Amino acid sequence: MKHPLPLCLAALLLLSACRHNERPTDVLDAPQMVAFLSDAYLLEGFYAVETQYRYDAMSPEVLRAYDDILKAHHISREQVEHSFDYYASHPDLYRPIQDSVLSILERQSEADTAAKAAPSNKSPILLPM
């Protein structure tokens, strides 16, 4: 009769490996990361245009805007930092997050473009001459 130890050892290793890959509680889950990153990228894009792409100009208003995003998502800077660290070591989990963010930003851009191109329902203002 074969000894059951190798089979038990394999099962134990498999269970511990699964537990090791679980996301820590202080790391944002994928939907939270997608929502935060979408807002953060929009903020960065807006300020990049406003400051003519000078990223060294992290003005107090930009920092306040980041604080507002953190508050809106009920998360802390530490959670964001831990999350980036975690996802940096798990690129297979981060790639779908980035894909989702890019999809959201593309849809937003298309909606903005369509809104600008749509004819206005307002009557033109006629000025007396």
Buried (B, 14 or more C-beta within 10 A) or exposed (E): EEEEEEEEEEEEEEEEEEEEEEBEEEBBEBEBBBBBBBBBBBBBEEBEEEBEEEEEEEEEEBEEBBEEBBEEBEBEEEBBEBBBEBBEEEEEBBEEBBEBBEEBBEEEEEEEEEEEEEEEEEEEEEEEE
